[in-house]
């Protein structure tokens, strides 16, 4: 076969087209895999079953709240026009905790923390369903970056003299990302608790890309981040928790399990180092991702109590 310059150019062009198609397809798949909502997001019964299996003590507590009409659904229209949902546990008084759930979760699964705040610490509790989660509108998970503005709307709506924002996993990243935003001046005591949050969406996704699929950052992280920017208005690089805690002037407690591999434990040390004082750090011994409370309920509660100045 006689190889000509034309044949080489044609073969090269075909290879480039195939590579571009593979990268484009891979980017769409990665974005869908990462940001698609849980298919059972509207199935509250299955979420309650999971909650009661893991934290059986919450069942009687929730029933007691319902008997006195202290557990309510509330809805809010966000500035985007979307309708978002939250649960409100009305303890009475002027202290309120916002509990923020994790990736592909919904607020119901975090009633164990609501119970801790209401029963053990005497707080009202607001538990939002984040964008594209639970009963809130949305087509794609926001990984905390746009969610930070939604959580700020809930904070303003339930503004109290004393407030704490407590997030787990993606909810922790949301908590850190919102910590630098301007707050209402008439909150006299505002604190933040982040439990196993990631340093940035880029760091978390690139780590999972390597651990789950054995793939390097280039080119898929770059092309998928660009696709995310085009479709949803934010990129993996800008969605940075560590970039926001640097600017946070409020007290923040960092919690992480020392056996966490989903959000590697080393991330919490970088976050803690980046945050200016006041700050505190607690590591849950032998705890995997988002299980520090489950494995150390009494100690976890006392750490929170001390951080809140109880």
RAURLIN-V489114 format. One record per residue. N is the residue number from 1. RES is the residue in one letter. SS is DSSP state (@ for helix, = for strand, . for the rest). Layout:
<<N:RES:SS> <N:RES:SS>>
This chain:
<<1:X:.> <2:X:.> <3:X:.> <4:X:.> <5:X:@> <6:X:@> <7:X:@> <8:X:@> <9:X:@> <10:X:@> <11:X:@> <12:X:@> <13:X:@> <14:X:@> <15:X:@> <16:X:@> <17:X:@> <18:X:@> <19:X:@> <20:X:@> <21:X:@> <22:X:@> <23:X:@> <24:X:@> <25:X:@> <26:X:@> <27:X:@> <28:X:@> <29:X:@> <30:X:@> <31:X:@> <32:X:@> <33:X:@> <34:X:@> <35:X:@> <36:X:=> <37:X:.> <38:X:.> <39:X:.> <40:X:.> <41:X:.> <42:X:.> <43:X:.> <44:X:@> <45:X:@> <46:X:@> <47:X:@> <48:X:@> <49:X:@> <50:X:@> <51:X:@> <52:X:@> <53:X:@> <54:X:@> <55:X:.> <56:X:.> <57:X:@> <58:X:@> <59:X:@> <60:X:@> <61:X:@> <62:X:@> <63:X:@> <64:X:@> <65:X:@> <66:X:@> <67:X:@> <68:X:.> <69:X:.> <70:X:.> <71:X:=> <72:X:=> <73:X:=> <74:X:=> <75:X:=> <76:X:=> <77:X:=> <78:X:.> <79:X:.> <80:X:.> <81:X:.> <82:X:.> <83:X:=> <84:X:=> <85:X:=> <86:X:=> <87:X:=> <88:X:=> <89:X:=> <90:X:.> <91:X:.> <92:X:.> <93:X:.> <94:X:.> <95:X:=> <96:X:=> <97:X:=> <98:X:=> <99:X:=> <100:X:=> <101:X:.> <102:X:.> <103:X:.> <104:X:.> <105:X:.> <106:X:.> <107:X:@> <108:X:@> <109:X:@> <110:X:@> <111:X:@> <112:X:@> <113:X:@> <114:X:@> <115:X:@> <116:X:@> <117:X:@> <118:X:@> <119:X:@> <120:X:@> <121:X:.> <122:X:.> <123:X:.> <124:X:=> <125:X:=> <126:X:=> <127:X:=> <128:X:=> <129:X:.> <130:X:.> <131:X:.> <132:X:.> <133:X:.> <134:X:.> <135:X:.> <136:X:.> <137:X:.> <138:X:.> <139:X:.> <140:X:=> <141:X:.> <142:X:.> <143:X:.> <144:X:.> <145:X:.> <146:X:.> <147:X:@> <148:X:@> <149:X:@> <150:X:@> <151:X:@> <152:X:@> <153:X:@> <154:X:@> <155:X:@> <156:X:@> <157:X:@> <158:X:.> <159:X:.> <160:X:.> <161:X:.> <162:X:=> <163:X:=> <164:X:=> <165:X:=> <166:X:=> <167:X:=> <168:X:=> <169:X:.> <170:X:@> <171:X:@> <172:X:@> <173:X:@> <174:X:@> <175:X:@> <176:X:@> <177:X:@> <178:X:@> <179:X:.> <180:X:.> <181:X:.> <182:X:.> <183:X:.> <184:X:.> <185:X:.> <186:X:.> <187:X:.> <188:X:.> <189:X:=> <190:X:=> <191:X:=> <192:X:=> <193:X:=> <194:X:=> <195:X:=> <196:X:.> <197:X:.> <198:X:.> <199:X:.> <200:X:=> <201:X:@> <202:X:@> <203:X:@> <204:X:@> <205:X:@> <206:X:@> <207:X:@> <208:X:@> <209:X:@> <210:X:@> <211:X:@> <212:X:@> <213:X:@> <214:X:.> <215:X:.> <216:X:.> <217:X:.> <218:X:.> <219:X:.> <220:X:@> <221:X:@> <222:X:@> <223:X:@> <224:X:@> <225:X:@> <226:X:@> <227:X:@> <228:X:@> <229:X:@> <230:X:@> <231:X:@> <232:X:@> <233:X:.> <234:X:.> <235:X:.> <236:X:.> <237:X:.> <238:X:.> <239:X:.> <240:X:=> <241:X:@> <242:X:@> <243:X:@> <244:X:@> <245:X:@> <246:X:.> <247:X:.> <248:X:.> <249:X:.> <250:X:.> <251:X:=> <252:X:=> <253:X:=> <254:X:=> <255:X:=> <256:X:=> <257:X:=> <258:X:.> <259:X:.> <260:X:.> <261:X:.> <262:X:.> <263:X:.> <264:X:.> <265:X:.> <266:X:@> <267:X:@> <268:X:@> <269:X:@> <270:X:@> <271:X:@> <272:X:@> <273:X:@> <274:X:@> <275:X:.> <276:X:.> <277:X:.> <278:X:.> <279:X:=> <280:X:=> <281:X:=> <282:X:=> <283:X:=> <284:X:=> <285:X:.> <286:X:.> <287:X:.> <288:X:.> <289:X:.> <290:X:.> <291:X:.> <292:X:@> <293:X:@> <294:X:@> <295:X:@> <296:X:.> <297:X:@> <298:X:@> <299:X:@> <300:X:@> <301:X:@> <302:X:@> <303:X:@> <304:X:@> <305:X:@> <306:X:@> <307:X:@> <308:X:.> <309:X:.> <310:X:.>>
